Amino acid sequence: MLPFTSSGSKATPRHHVGGYSNGYPRGKTFDISPHRYQPRGTTVQRRRTQSLVRVALVAAVLFLIVYFCWPRGGRSSSSSSASSSILSVLSLGLLSGGADFQLETVRYHDLSNVQGTARGWEREERILVCVPLRDAEAHLPMFFSHLRNLTYPHHLMDLAFLVSDSKDKTLEVLTASMEEMQAWEDEKMHFGEISIIEKDFGQVVNQDVESRHGFAAQAGRRKLMARARNWLLTAALRPYHSWVYWRDVDVETAPFTILEDLMRHNKDVIVPNVWRPLPEWLGGEQPYDLNSWQESDTALQLAETLDEDAVIVEGYAEYATYRPHLAYLRDPYGDPDVEMELDGVGGVSILAKARVFRYGVHFPAFSFEKHAETEGFGKMARKMDFSVIGLPHYTIWHAYEPSVDDIQHMEQMKREQLALEQAEKEKAEKAMKLKESFGDTTGQWEQDRTKLQDFALKEKKETAAAAAAAVAKNKEKVAATEEKESGGKT
Ligand SMILES: *[C@@H]1O[C@H](CO)[C@@H](O)[C@H](O)[C@H]1NC(C)=O
């Protein structure tokens, strides 16, 4: 059985006190303004400012009319016709302005402009970045580092966080990180509108790896996660968003250009491959997200045998689906642009066109074709003829969280390592003691060795001398022979 499945987001609950149902003052709330985030004033204040501005405008216009149109002597006819044309422009402006004033709350949106295209950054297409959070305090610094590094123009990205069922300081750390982020000196680094949404879903499963990834907990957990995603999306999606990017907070490594890289494919729904690094003794790396897959006949047959409300979760021996998983098709040297059609998708990093959601595709919190949450989302998108694509060779890395087994194993290894070190230390100490108590013997050995060396040297010298003598003798012999031979010839 594979001890992991992902979907990764740890979205979920936390009950909090001191907030009002209208979202207003609980200390700081955040305004949704397209370019930066700032504490919002009260409605009353805003209204007052607006009416002051209006009065000032009307006064200015009246002044201009009086100035140009008051009958004056000595003016030529041409100048008076000029002033009357100015008057007509002014009065038209005043009239249409008056209409605007009455309907100031009406916004006009042409949704044909926010369909999403391959080069959204050039067309200033806005992305809504959705991040479900549950007890995610520890991961937030890394997440904000990722955000900062994203190359997609920051002012075109609106951020929406859902904080739910959290017992740690997720909300506090999140608020502090955002304040810091929007105060960065480089204005280009500031993001657009930021929304923090709090809602608990009664996620009772513990957040530790075993409980989260245990088979029994999966279906219920996935349905709650689906609810959380739907709440987050419907609360934060605005008519000007062209794209929605879902990202887990515990992604460890991802290209800075991931948004552009995924967008270039111009698909309705697209996901990268998700692996995770492992300690050396576990093999160094491993496929992580098994929720991105292609449908198989086996799985379809299995689905038919299941109860209406059953939810198949991938990556568990209990459901042997034999589906081709995006994760297992990875070739580290493969072309990162290769596409693969998918039916189910994992939620670690999904880029989708906003229109997919506008058409009604969502994260089923019930059994949709025997699937829920992101896998159900993929299936539903397919059912509505949207393209759902995975990139087998474009990989991002999820953080490694050791399982209970891993932790035990690591502790065991550590104990063994310590025992080994202890044994070596003892051995060294023993040797030291031995040396100390037989110190004289060591001296004797040294002397003996020197003597032996001397002896060997002497012997070597003698041999060398003998050899030299032999060579000399031989030379004499040769010389004598040569003399004899040459003497015979002449
Ligand atoms: C962001 O970029 C900086 C500078 O290149 C780098 O040190 C940091 O590790 C990056 N953060 C992440 C999460 O990749």
The ligand as an ORCA input file, in Angstrom:
! r2SCAN-3c Opt
* xyz 0 1
  C      13.409     32.547     -3.804
  O      14.540     33.112     -4.421
  C      15.648     33.305     -3.563
  C      16.712     34.025     -4.343
  O      16.948     33.434     -5.589
  C      16.116     31.966     -3.033
  O      17.203     32.136     -2.145
  C      14.965     31.290     -2.322
  O      15.356     29.998     -1.914
  C      13.754     31.198     -3.233
  N      12.653     30.642     -2.497
  C      12.094     29.472     -2.790
  C      11.033     29.019     -1.870
  O      12.415     28.795     -3.740
*
